[in-house]
Amino acid sequence: MESRSLTLRRHRHGRSISTCCCRRVATVALLTASATVFLAFPISSPLFGLFSSDPSLPHPSSFLLRLEQIRPTNASFPPPRAPSSTTTQSPTNSASAGLNPNQADTKPRPLRHEVAYWRMTPEEALRRAKKEINEGPAVSDDPELYTLLFRNVSVFKRSYELMEKILKVYIYEDGPRPIFHTPELQGIYASEGWFMKLLEENKGFVTKDPSKAHLFYLPYSIRQLKLALYVPNSHNMRSLSLFLRDYVNTIAAKYPFWNRTRGRDHFLVACHDWGPYTTTLHEELCKNTIKAMCNADASEGIFVRGKDISLPETTIKVPKMPRKYVGGGHVSGRSILAFYAGNMHGRVRPLLNKYWGDDKDEDMRIYRRLPNRVSRTMSYVEHMRASKFCICPMGYEVNSPRIVEAIYAECIPVIIADNFVLPFEELLDWSAFSVVVAEKDILNLKNILLGISHRRYIRMYNCVRRLQKHFLWHAKPLKYDIFHMILHSIWFNRLNQIQQYQE
């Protein structure tokens, strides 16, 4: 009995000794780590001031000495590992990299291999950006961008990233309302109004300092200009052209910015059909300024490919819900080969009606206007969602809102408009998600569409679905949406106008 009691006491005693030893080792490790933290700061650091300010506490130096005295002689602590010479240290980790925080530079420093665009003049920054785009890395796969949609996705991605980093736009405050600074957000000309609204609300791209601006925006609405100055039934837009000529002359006399480049770094956004024609009375406005226009006709000598921008014409019926009619039916539910309904004006639409209208062919649903007997069972939007191909013929001018309507309905747009420069043509590969038919081939339209294999159609259908996000308006713009795509095209074409930066 006595022997058993002694054994239990020895067992408990041994466990107590083991626990005590473990606690001592943990305490030593904690104190040593604390000492290492204190040693990382100089004695003059404010951290030591917390101790030295109280006379009742020992001086920090004596505290560290005691820690050294209690460190076990047989303890093994590996020395701190030095950073590799090939590792790039981020400024946010300067303390962990062994830099003295008291010697931190107050000026913003670019990361290694980063270009200090903020130190450059706007012209220098643009030239350097163009060089960076041309020498940028190749992009093979990006989760946010569908490669098949683009001519060169690597160029687009690098250019877009530099736009986000560099671009600053100055907006002129001059100009009477409602012609200026009054966006119209509803109807088939809503693109110019939505762009104006979103840019003027933007705090990232807009600058109040014109000396930092890479682009200058003329914030007028061609739609509002027509409503204010056009005399109904006069068929004369000279008053509109005179107004714009005088406006540009005024800002050129008041500010130095226009005359520095003769308007080459200025841009306008106009979606009305008359947009190009109202610029003709001012030579520099017409030839030099970057014009983002829905009526992008390359045959008239006003729209210049590579400088001007083909603006997508988007129909917005409910401004508070700009994406109300976005979305289409599945491939299996698209029983109609081709569909069009609308007025029959211009040079193309009467031919379309002549060959395919009046129910001449069950597969080709071509209507002057959607008849009541048809619309009672299936609306205009439902027809687009049930069709494989949506016919988008030009009217009086080359542009048509049906192109974007088709994209919204996930219907392959069939574009019939010779000399029309397609939206974002400098970046998008329209052959991947649309069919462009020459006006002379209207009679052969059905055979052209039937000649597209099912496999190719599925590929085009998937591309249209991926394309949608690049043509959507948002109350608060999202990355790669239509607002950013328009602004990027203006930025991209501005870069194409300047000489490459020479180091």
C-alpha positions in Angstrom: 0.0 0.0 0.0 2.8 2.3 0.9 4.8 1.4 -2.2 1.7 2.1 -4.4 1.2 5.5 -2.8 4.9 6.4 -3.4 4.6 5.4 -7.0 1.5 7.7 -7.5 3.3 10.6 -5.8 6.3 10.1 -8.1 4.1 9.9 -11.1 2.3 13.2 -10.2 5.6 14.8 -9.3 7.2 13.9 -12.6 4.1 15.2 -14.5 4.3 18.5 -12.6 8.0 18.8 -13.3 7.4 18.2 -17.0 4.6 20.8 -17.1 6.8 23.3 -15.3 9.6 22.8 -17.8 7.3 23.3 -20.7 5.9 26.5 -19.2 9.5 27.8 -18.6 10.5 27.0 -22.2 7.4 28.8 -23.5 8.1 31.8 -21.3 11.6 32.1 -22.5 10.5 31.9 -26.1 7.9 34.6 -25.6 10.4 36.9 -23.8 13.0 36.3 -26.5 10.5 37.2 -29.2 9.6 40.3 -27.4 13.2 41.3 -27.1 13.6 40.8 -30.9 10.7 43.2 -31.5 12.2 45.8 -29.2 15.6 45.4 -30.8 14.1 46.3 -34.2 13.5 49.9 -33.0 16.2 52.4 -32.0 16.3 53.6 -28.4 15.0 57.0 -29.6 11.9 55.3 -31.0 8.6 56.6 -29.5 7.9 53.0 -28.5 10.7 53.3 -25.8 9.3 56.6 -24.9 6.4 54.8 -23.3 8.8 53.3 -20.7 11.3 56.1 -20.3 8.5 58.6 -19.5 7.7 56.8 -16.3 10.6 57.0 -13.7 9.2 54.1 -11.8 9.9 51.7 -14.7 13.4 50.4 -15.5 15.2 51.8 -18.5 14.6 49.7 -21.7 18.3 48.9 -22.0 18.4 47.2 -18.6 15.2 45.3 -19.6 16.9 43.9 -22.7 20.0 43.0 -20.8 18.0 40.9 -18.4 16.4 39.1 -21.3 19.8 38.3 -22.6 20.8 37.0 -19.2 17.8 34.6 -19.0 18.2 33.2 -22.5 19.2 29.5 -22.1 22.7 28.8 -23.4 21.7 25.6 -25.1 18.7 27.1 -26.9 18.8 27.2 -30.7 17.2 30.1 -32.4 17.7 30.3 -36.2 18.8 33.8 -37.4 16.3 35.8 -39.4 16.4 34.9 -43.1 17.6 37.7 -45.4 15.4 38.6 -48.3 16.5 37.2 -51.7 18.3 39.7 -53.9 15.9 38.8 -56.8 12.7 39.4 -54.8 11.0 42.7 -55.5 9.8 44.3 -52.3 6.5 46.2 -52.3 6.5 49.6 -50.6 3.7 48.4 -48.3 6.1 45.8 -46.9 9.1 48.1 -46.4 9.3 47.5 -42.6 9.4 43.7 -43.0 12.1 44.2 -45.7 14.4 45.7 -43.2 14.0 49.4 -44.3 14.0 52.1 -41.6 10.5 53.5 -41.4 11.9 56.9 -40.2 13.6 57.3 -43.6 10.5 56.6 -45.7 10.2 58.9 -48.8 7.2 61.2 -48.6 6.9 61.2 -52.4 5.0 58.4 -54.2 7.4 56.0 -55.8 6.6 53.7 -58.6 7.1 50.0 -58.2 10.1 48.5 -59.8 9.5 48.2 -63.6 6.6 50.6 -63.3 6.5 53.8 -65.3 6.1 57.1 -63.4 3.4 58.5 -65.7 2.5 61.1 -63.0 5.8 62.8 -63.6 5.2 63.2 -67.4 3.4 65.8 -69.4 0.1 64.5 -70.9 1.7 64.2 -74.3 4.7 62.3 -73.0 2.4 59.9 -71.1 0.4 59.1 -74.2 3.6 58.4 -76.2 5.0 56.2 -73.5 1.6 54.4 -73.2 1.6 53.6 -76.9 5.0 52.1 -76.5 3.9 50.0 -73.5 0.9 48.7 -75.5 3.0 47.6 -78.4 5.5 45.9 -76.2 3.0 44.4 -73.7 2.8 40.7 -72.8 0.6 38.3 -74.7 -2.7 37.3 -73.1 -3.8 33.8 -73.9 -6.6 33.4 -71.3 -8.4 36.0 -69.2 -11.5 35.2 -67.1 -13.0 38.6 -67.8 -12.5 38.7 -71.5 -13.6 36.2 -74.2 -10.7 36.0 -76.6 -12.7 35.1 -79.7 -14.5 38.5 -79.5 -11.3 40.6 -80.1 -9.0 41.2 -82.9 -6.1 41.2 -80.4 -7.1 40.7 -76.8 -3.6 41.4 -75.6 -3.6 44.8 -77.1 -7.0 45.6 -75.8 -6.3 44.4 -72.2 -3.0 46.3 -71.9 -4.6 49.5 -73.5 -7.6 49.3 -71.1 -5.3 48.9 -68.1 -3.3 51.9 -69.0 -6.4 53.9 -69.7 -7.6 53.2 -66.1 -4.2 54.1 -64.8 -3.4 57.2 -66.8 -6.4 58.9 -68.6 -7.7 62.2 -67.4 -10.5 64.1 -69.2 -11.3 67.8 -68.8 -14.9 68.8 -69.4 -15.6 72.3 -70.6 -18.1 74.1 -68.3 -19.0 76.6 -71.1 -22.3 76.4 -73.0 -26.0 77.1 -72.4 -28.4 74.5 -71.2 -30.2 72.4 -72.4 -27.8 72.1 -75.4 -24.9 71.5 -73.0 -24.7 69.4 -69.8 -28.3 68.1 -70.3 -28.3 64.4 -71.1 -31.3 62.8 -72.7 -31.5 59.2 -71.4 -34.5 57.8 -73.3 -35.1 56.8 -76.9 -32.9 55.7 -79.8 -30.4 58.5 -79.4 -29.8 57.8 -75.7 -26.2 56.7 -76.1 -24.9 60.3 -76.2 -26.9 61.2 -73.1 -25.9 58.2 -71.1 -22.2 58.8 -71.9 -22.5 62.5 -71.0 -24.2 61.7 -67.7 -21.8 59.0 -66.6 -18.7 60.9 -67.6 -19.7 64.0 -65.8 -20.4 62.0 -62.6 -17.1 60.1 -62.9 -14.4 61.1 -60.4 -11.7 58.7 -61.6 -11.3 59.9 -65.2 -12.4 63.6 -64.9 -10.0 66.2 -63.8 -10.6 69.9 -62.9 -7.0 70.8 -63.8 -6.8 71.1 -67.7 -3.0 71.0 -67.5 -3.3 67.3 -66.5 -5.8 66.4 -69.1 -5.1 64.0 -72.0 -8.5 64.6 -73.6 -11.0 67.4 -73.7 -14.7 66.8 -73.9 -17.2 69.1 -75.7 -20.3 68.2 -73.6 -23.2 69.0 -76.0 -26.1 67.0 -77.2 -26.9 67.0 -80.9 -30.4 65.9 -80.1 -30.9 68.9 -77.8 -29.2 71.1 -80.4 -31.8 70.0 -83.0 -34.7 70.6 -80.6 -33.5 74.1 -79.7 -32.5 75.5 -83.2 -33.9 73.5 -86.0 -36.8 75.0 -87.9 -39.4 72.2 -88.5 -39.7 71.1 -92.2 -37.0 73.5 -93.3 -34.6 70.7 -94.2 -31.8 73.0 -93.3 -29.3 72.4 -90.5 -27.1 75.3 -91.2 -28.2 77.0 -88.0 -26.9 74.0 -86.0 -23.6 74.1 -87.8 -23.2 77.8 -87.2 -23.8 77.4 -83.5 -21.1 74.7 -83.2 -18.7 76.7 -85.2 -19.2 79.8 -83.0 -18.9 77.6 -79.8 -15.6 76.1 -80.8 -14.2 79.6 -81.8 -15.3 80.8 -78.4 -13.5 78.2 -76.4 -10.4 78.5 -78.7 -10.2 82.2 -77.9 -10.9 81.8 -74.2 -8.6 78.9 -73.5 -5.2 77.8 -74.9 -6.0 74.1 -75.1 -7.7 73.9 -78.5 -5.0 75.8 -80.3 -2.1 73.6 -78.9 -3.2 70.7 -81.0 -5.8 72.3 -83.3 -8.5 70.2 -81.6 -6.8 66.8 -82.0 -7.1 66.0 -78.3 -10.8 67.1 -78.1 -13.7 64.8 -78.7 -17.5 64.9 -79.1 -20.2 62.3 -78.7 -23.3 62.6 -81.1 -25.8 59.9 -81.9 -28.3 61.8 -84.0 -28.1 61.1 -87.8 -27.2 64.8 -88.3 -24.2 64.6 -86.0 -21.5 64.5 -88.8 -23.0 67.2 -90.9 -23.2 69.8 -88.1 -19.4 69.8 -87.8 -18.6 70.8 -91.4 -18.5 74.6 -91.0 -15.5 74.4 -88.7 -12.6 72.8 -90.5 -10.6 71.8 -87.4 -13.7 70.4 -85.6 -14.5 68.3 -88.7 -11.0 67.1 -89.6 -9.1 66.9 -86.3 -11.5 66.4 -83.4 -12.3 62.8 -82.4 -15.9 62.3 -83.3 -17.9 59.4 -81.6 -21.0 59.1 -83.8 -23.7 56.6 -84.5 -23.8 57.7 -88.1 -20.4 56.3 -89.0 -20.5 56.4 -92.8 -17.0 56.0 -94.2 -18.1 57.1 -97.7 -19.0 60.7 -97.0 -15.5 62.0 -96.1 -16.6 63.3 -92.7 -16.1 60.1 -90.6 -12.4 59.1 -90.6 -11.6 55.5 -89.9 -8.9 55.1 -87.2 -9.6 58.6 -85.8 -13.3 58.7 -85.2 -15.4 56.3 -83.2 -18.5 54.3 -84.3 -20.9 54.9 -81.4 -23.4 52.0 -80.7 -27.0 53.2 -81.1 -28.9 51.9 -78.0 -32.6 52.2 -77.6 -33.5 52.9 -73.9 -37.2 52.8 -73.2 -37.1 53.0 -69.4 -34.1 55.1 -68.1 -34.4 53.7 -64.6 -34.1 50.2 -66.1 -31.7 50.4 -69.1 -31.2 46.6 -69.2 -34.9 45.8 -69.1 -35.0 43.8 -72.4 -31.7 42.1 -72.1 -31.8 38.3 -72.4 -32.9 35.8 -75.0 -34.2 32.3 -75.5 -32.2 29.1 -75.8 -31.0 27.9 -79.1 -33.5 25.0 -79.2 -36.4 27.5 -79.0 -35.3 29.6 -82.0 -37.6 28.3 -84.7 -37.5 31.4 -87.0 -34.6 31.7 -89.4 -34.6 35.5 -89.8 -36.8 38.4 -88.6 -37.3 42.1 -89.3 -40.1 44.5 -88.6 -40.0 48.3 -89.1 -40.4 51.2 -91.5 -39.4 50.7 -95.2 -37.5 53.9 -95.9 -34.0 54.3 -97.3 -32.4 52.4 -100.2 -32.1 48.9 -98.5 -35.4 48.2 -96.7 -37.6 48.5 -99.8 -35.5 45.8 -101.5 -35.8 43.6 -98.3 -39.6 44.0 -98.5 -39.7 43.4 -102.2 -37.9 40.0 -102.0 -39.0 38.7 -98.6 -41.9 40.8 -97.3 -45.7 40.0 -97.3 -45.2 36.4 -96.0 -43.4 35.3 -99.2 -41.3 32.9 -97.2 -42.2 31.2 -93.9 -38.5 31.2 -92.8 -38.0 34.9 -93.6 -40.3 36.9 -91.3 -40.0 40.4 -92.9 -42.8 42.9 -91.9 -43.4 46.5 -92.8 -44.7 46.8 -89.3 -45.6 44.0 -87.0 -49.2 43.2 -87.9 -51.8 43.1 -85.1 -52.7 39.5 -86.0 -49.0 38.6 -85.3 -48.3 40.9 -82.4 -51.3 39.6 -80.4 -49.5 36.2 -80.1 -45.9 37.3 -80.2 -44.4 40.7 -79.5 -41.5 42.4 -81.3 -39.0 41.4 -78.6 -40.3 37.9 -78.4 -39.8 37.5 -82.2 -36.2 38.5 -81.8 -35.7 36.0 -79.0 -37.3 33.3 -81.1 -35.1 34.0 -84.2 -31.7 32.7 -85.1 -30.8 35.8 -87.1 -32.1 39.4 -86.8 -31.9 41.6 -89.9 -30.4 45.0 -89.3 -30.8 47.0 -92.5 -29.8 50.7 -92.8 -32.5 53.3 -93.0 -31.8 56.8 -94.3 -28.4 56.5 -92.7 -26.1 53.5 -92.2 -26.6 53.1 -88.5 -29.4 51.1 -86.9 -30.5 50.5 -83.2 -31.4 46.9 -84.2 -27.8 45.8 -84.0 -27.7 46.4 -80.2 -31.3 45.1 -79.9 -30.2 41.9 -81.5 -27.3 41.5 -79.2 -29.5 42.1 -76.2 -31.9 39.3 -77.5 -28.9 37.0 -78.1 -29.9 36.9 -81.8 -27.1 37.0 -84.5 -27.2 40.5 -86.1 -27.3 40.5 -89.9 -26.0 43.9 -91.0 -26.9 45.3 -94.4 -25.3 48.7 -94.8 -22.4 49.3 -97.2 -19.7 51.7 -95.9 -20.9 51.4 -92.3 -18.0 51.3 -89.8 -19.1 48.9 -87.1 -19.0 49.9 -83.4 -15.6 49.3 -81.8 -14.4 48.0 -85.1 -10.8 48.7 -84.2 -11.0 46.2 -81.3 -13.8 43.7 -81.9 -13.9 40.9 -84.5 -17.4 41.3 -85.8 -17.1 38.1 -88.0 -17.2 36.1 -84.8 -20.7 37.1 -83.8 -22.4 38.8 -86.8 -23.1 38.4 -90.5 -22.3 41.4 -92.8 -24.2 41.2 -96.1 -23.5 43.5 -99.1 -26.5 45.4 -100.3 -26.2 43.8 -103.8 -26.7 40.3 -102.2 -30.1 40.9 -100.6 -31.7 38.6 -103.2 -29.4 35.8 -102.0 -29.9 36.5 -98.3 -31.7 33.3 -97.3 -29.0 31.1 -99.0 -26.3 33.0 -97.2 -27.9 32.4 -93.8 -28.7 28.7 -94.6 -25.0 28.3 -95.6 -23.9 28.9 -92.0 -23.4 25.5 -90.4 -25.0 24.6 -87.1 -21.6 24.3 -85.5 -20.6 27.8 -86.6 -24.0 29.2 -85.5 -23.5 27.8 -82.0 -20.1 29.4 -81.8 -21.5 32.7 -83.0 -24.4 32.4 -80.5 -22.0 31.9 -77.6 -20.0 34.9 -78.7 -23.1 37.1 -78.8 -23.9 36.1 -75.2 -20.4 36.9 -74.1 -20.5 40.1 -76.0 -23.6 41.5 -74.2 -21.7 42.9 -71.2 -19.7 45.2 -73.5 -23.0 46.9 -74.7 -24.8 47.3 -71.4 -25.4 50.6 -69.6 -25.3 50.7 -65.8 -26.2 53.5 -63.5 -22.8 53.0 -62.0 -20.4 51.9 -64.7 -18.8 48.5 -64.5 -15.5 47.4 -65.9 -15.6 46.6 -69.7 -19.2 47.9 -70.1 -20.4 50.2 -72.9 -19.4 53.4 -71.1 -15.8 52.1 -70.7 -15.7 50.7 -74.2 -16.7 54.0 -75.7 -14.2 55.9 -73.6 -11.5 53.3 -74.4 -12.1 53.6 -78.1 -11.6 57.4 -77.8 -8.4 56.9 -75.8 -7.2 54.2 -78.2 -7.7 56.3 -81.3 -6.1 59.3 -79.6 -3.0 57.1 -79.1 -3.0 56.2 -82.8 -2.7 59.9 -83.7 0.5 60.5 -81.9 4.1 59.5 -82.7 5.6 56.7 -80.7 7.5 57.7 -77.7 11.2 57.7 -78.2 13.4 57.1 -75.1 
